[in-house]
Amino acid sequence: MTDELLARLRRFNKDYFPQYEARFRDLVEQGQHPSTLFIGCSDSRIVPYMLTGAGPGELFLVRNVAAFVPPYDGTLEDRGCDAEDHRGCQHLEAGGGDRQWVGHHGTAAAIEYAVLALEVKHIIVCGHSHCGGIRALYGDVPAEARNLKAWLDMGREAALPVQPTPEALRRTEERSVVLQLERLMDYPMVRSRVEQGKLSLHGWHYVIEDGEVHVFDVQQGRFVPASTAEHSGTGPYRDLRDAERDTGALFNEIDDAWAPPR
């Protein structure tokens, strides 16, 4: 039986690496200096280097189920805990309300490292069409998948109180991207750099079947195809120098205070 993985490793060493050997050696000698942190879904159909046209050393990548961003303090608003499904969850009294402890995650550590050590200039949160993780918010998860159940709790705020039709799933995918942008702003090192104009956040929704990325436009309160967009996506802020407008949540379906101006 042919070992396809071994064959691919040999092709990389023989055919691909020689084309970029000088670049890789420079990245070793000078260190990596990526400009962008790309937070994307683990879905095999998402290829960040193809989407962005980036080469070695340009992207710092984080991949997880549904491209979720864990809360900075490790807690979510407590929505009730099924003792059978969430045997490991803990409840905390914080800020006058119940909080559910969901723990710290590698994704959170990667965000801190990318911003503090690598000093990236951009953070992209990239969701996509036909996301299995988003669909799982509306269905049952196998009992053995205890970690997956706990992970999905971080996306439930984006789910809609409707049946999972194709349109509802698309809207949930988009809402989830915006929710992750909001969470990023709870990271002190992210917020401070956004306020200083040193860091930009970008919300993307990749429609696989169309080969088109839709970028979030906070002024319009919607996702716009990149082919007609005026920018590469904006984060959950308008002008943070105006304290009255910095209300936290956005997206007109999540918080009406952030609906597009009339």
C-alpha positions, 0 to 999 in steps of 0.5 A: 500500500502506498504511503501517501503522506510520506510521498507528500512529505518527500515532494515538499522536500524535493519540489516545494522547499527549494523554491523557498529555501532562502525565505525559510532560512531568513525566517529562521535567522531573523525570526518570524514577523507576521503582520496578521493573526488569522483565526479560522475554522478547522474545516478542511475547505478553508485554506488561509494562504490561498484566501489571502495570497500570503507566503511563508512567515506572513500569517500567524494561524489559529484554527479551531472548531467554528473559529471561536474566540474564548472569553479573556477571563475564562467565563461566560454568562451562565445559561444553565448547566445540564449536569449530565452534559457539563459535568466539569462546569463550575459556576462563579459569582462575578459582577453581581451575576452568575458566570460559567467557568469555561477555562482558558484555551490555547486560542486565548494564549495564541491571541496574547502571543500574537499581539504582545510578542509578534505585534501583529497589525491585523486580526482576522476572524474568518467564519464560513458557509456550511460550518459544521460547528455552527450547525451543531449549535442547533443539534445534538452532540454525541455523548462522548464529545464532552470537550466539543459540547463545552466548546460549543457553549462559546457560540450559543449566543450567536444562535437564533431561536428558529429552525436551522434553515439554510438562511438561519445557518448563514445568519448564525455564521455571520453573527458568530464572526461578530461575536468573536470580534466583540470577545477580542475587544475584551482582551486588554492588549487588543482593546488598547492597541485598537484604541491607539490605531495600532491594530485592526480587526477584520470580520470575514465570512467565506462563502465556499461555493462562490469563492467569495469572502464577505467582509463585515462593515460596521457602518452598514451593520452587514457583510459585504462581498469583497468584490464590491467592498470598500475595505477588508472588514472592520471590527466592533467599533466605530470611533472609540475616542467617542466614549458614548458610542463604545457600548460593547456589543454590536450587530443589529441582531445582537444589540440594537444600540449598534444598528446602522445609523439612519 
